[in-house]
Amino acid sequence: MTTKHKTINCSGKIIDLSEPKVMGIVNVTPDSFYSGSRCQSENEVVERVKKHLSEGATFIDLGAYSTRPGCEDISAEEEINRLKPALDIITKEFPQALISIDTFRSQVAEFAISEYGVPIINDISGGMLDEKMSEIVGKYHAAYILMHMIGTPQNMQSNCNYNNLIEDITKFFAVQSEKFRKAGTNDIILDPGFGFSKTLDQNYELMNKMQDFEIFGLPILVGISRKSMIYKLLGGTPADSANGTTVLNTIALLKGADILRVHDVKPAVEAIKICEKTISKS
């Protein structure tokens, strides 16, 4: 059996993943699918980051491009313009915060790494939407979250046809992770991409078989917070999906998740503590 890497290097700071960690979401977008995640002022950014960190988040995932299905496609320049004030205030107020930038553009990634020392790039396309992403991430030896998606945020829900869901995602991870390793990336985290290029049933099949990705020996991030796979099954809206999120996060932990990417940090931290207390360490 492949031994999983239990640490990641974030700009020289070694993060131990032997106990799962939480990544708190901060969106500086006007149109992210969950309105409760949107921060439109410096004060809102500060308060959101402070809350996430005080509740136990290890990472802050900062995004300036909404990736909800059918989202507006903005330019790299606009994305950077949205990120800059948030990065300015976060690095000033929380200098020890470990920031992940949610972007699929190498230009944006290089800006965040070179100007602010951001240690993690979170790429929804797994390097498929920008050929230079592997070069940039490798150049700076940033940690890289490699997510599975087919197509773009605008058309991904028209790309849900697979020969075999798990096998196809496994092949994607194998090819793309090797590409990034060859470019110099040492710390890769896999994200199966719940809600991206997957139907409702495919999302639940993916959750059921998530442990199959342990063969890579890499940390696994799960991001299902308030997504449509919850409220399309149970009814309601993203705002009604807190309980469903905790249920799925708990299942993900039992299936081997190492990082939970969430809008609500406290319940995720509590799920981790309960699972860690319950699961035998023998």
N, C-alpha and C positions, 0 to 999 in steps of 0.2 A: 504493500500500500504506500502511496506517495505521502511523504511527510509534509504537512503544510507549514509554510513560512509563518511564524507567529510574530514577526516584527516588521515594521516598515520604517524607513529612514526619511524623516521630514526635515530636510536642510540641516542634517547633523543631529537632530533630536530623534532618538529611537523610541518608537511607539510600540508598546507590548500589546499584542492582540490575543494573548492567551485568555483574557477576558474580553468579550466583545465591547466595542466602543460605539458612541453615538455621534452622528454628524447632524448639526442643526442647520436648517435651510433658512437663508436670507435672500429674498428676491428684490432686486431694484428694478422691477419691471412694472408697467401699468396693467399688464394683461395675463399674469400667471393664473393657472386654472383655479387655485385656491386663493381667494381674496385675502384671507388672513395671513398669507405669507408675504404680501407686498409691502415694501417700505419705500415711501416716496419722499422722505426728508432725512437729513442727517440725524436728527433726534430719534426718529423711528428706527433707523439702523442701529444706533447706539443702544437703545432700549431692547431691541430684539436680540442683539449679540449678548448683551449683559444677561438677559433672561436665559438664553441658551447655555451660556457658560456657567451661570450660577446653578442651573438645574443638572449639570453634569456632562454637557457636550464636550467631546475631545476636539472635534473639528467644526469649523464654520464653513458651510458651502455657499458661496456667493455667486449669484447668477444675474445676468443682465439681458438675457435673451430667453423669452418664454418659449418652452418646447412643447406646449400643449398641442394636441392635434389641430392642424389648420391655423397655427399661429402666424402672426405677421413676420415676414422676413426683413429684419433690419440689417443695416450695414455694419461692418466691423468697426468703423469709426464711431457709429452711434453706440455700439456695445461698449466700447472703451470709454466713451463720454459718460455713460451711465455708471460704469464701474469706478472710475477715478475718484469721485467724491466719497463713495463708500469705502474704498480702500484707504483713502487719506484718513478718514475718521476712525476706521477700525484699527489701523496700524498705530495711530496716535493713542487712542484710548485703551486698546487691548494689545500691547506690543508682543505679548507671549502667545496670542491666539494662533492656532494652526489653521490657515485659510486654504480652502480648496476653491478654485475658480471653475465654474460650470460653463464650459465653452467648447465648441468643436472647431474653433479657428486658431491656427498657429500664431497669427498676428496678435490676437488677444492674449493668448497664452504667454507669448514672449514678453509682451508689455507687462503683464502681471508679475511674471517671474523676475525679469530684469529690473523693473522699477520698484517693486515692493517685496521681493524675496519670497513670493508665494511658493509654498513647497509642494502643492498638489494640483494637478489638472484633472478635471472630471469631464470626460468627453463622451457625450451621448452616442457618438457615431463610431467609437472605437477606432478612430483614425481614418474612416472611410470618406469623410467629407472634406478633408484637407490633407493632401499628400505630404505637406511639410510638417505635420504635427509630430510625427515620430522623430524627425530631425531636431525639432526645437526641444521637445521633452528630453531627448537623449543628450543634447548639447548641455543642458543645465542640470541634468541628473535629477529632475523632478520626479516625484512619485506620480503614478498615472492610473486613473480609474478608467478601465477599458469596458465600455458598455456595448451590448449588442442592440443594434437597430438596423433595419433595412430601409433604404431611401432617406427621406428628409422628414423633419417634423410636419411639413405641409402635406406629405403624401404617404407617411408611414403606415397609416391604417388601411391603405390599399395594398400593402405588401405583407400579407399574413399567410402566404402559401408556403408550406414546407414539405419536403419529402419525409422528414422525421424531425420534429421540433427540437428535441434534445440533441440528436446527432448533428443537426445543422448548426445549432448554436455552439456546440463543442468544436466543430471544424472552424467556425469563425474565430473563436477564442484561440485555437491553436495557431492559425495563420497570423492573426494580428498581434498576438503576444510575442511571437517569434520576430516579427518585423520590428517591434519596439525594442526587444532585447538587442537585436543586431545594431540598432541605432544608438545604444548606450543606456537604455532605461533599465535600472536594477530593481525598482520597486513597482510592481504591477498588481493592481487590485481588479478583480473581475466583477462586473455587474451584469446579471442576466437580462436586464432591461424590461422589467415589468411595465406593461402599458405601452410599450413601444413596438410597433409591428406585430402585435399579438391580439387575438380575439379574447373575449372573456374566458372561454374554456381553455384556450392556450395558456393564459396567465395562471390558471389554477393547476394545469398539468405541469407547468414550469415550477410552481411552488412545490408540488408533490414530489418532483424528481430533482430538486435543486442540489441534493447531496451528490449527484452524479458529477458535478463540476469539481469535486474534491480531487479528482485525478490530476489536476494541474498543480496541486500543492501551493496554490496562491490564495491570499485572502479574498473573501467574497463579500461584496457590499449589496445590500438589498434596499431598494427604494420603492415602497408601496404606499407611503403615507398619503391617506385621503384620496387615493386614485380611483378611477372609474370601476376597476375590478371589484371594489367594495360596494359602491352605491348602485351600480348597475345590477348587482346581485341582491342587495338588501333593500334598495329603494333610497330615496332621499337625494342629497347633494354632497359635495366634498365637506361642507360644514357639519353634516350629520355622521361623518365617517370616522370619528375618533376611536370608538370602540372596535370597529372592524379593523382599523389600523393596528391596534394593540394585539388583537387576536392573530392577525397575519404576521406581525413582527415576532410574536412568540413562536409560531410555527417555523418561521424562518430561522430563528435561533436554534431550534431543535434540529433543523436540517443543515446547520453548519454555518450560518451567517456570522461574519466577524465585525461588520459595521452596519448599523441601521441609520439610513438617511431619512430624517423625519422633520415635520413641521413642529411637533410637540415633543420636547426632549424628555420631560419628567416621566411620562408613562413608558417611554422606551427604556430609560434607565431602570425603572422599576421592573420591567419585564426581564431585563438582563439579570438583575439581582435575584429575582425569584428563580429563573432558569438555572443560574449558576448554583444556587443553594440546593436545588432539587436534583440536578444531574450529578450522578456519581463521578467522582474524580479518580476512582481506582483504575 
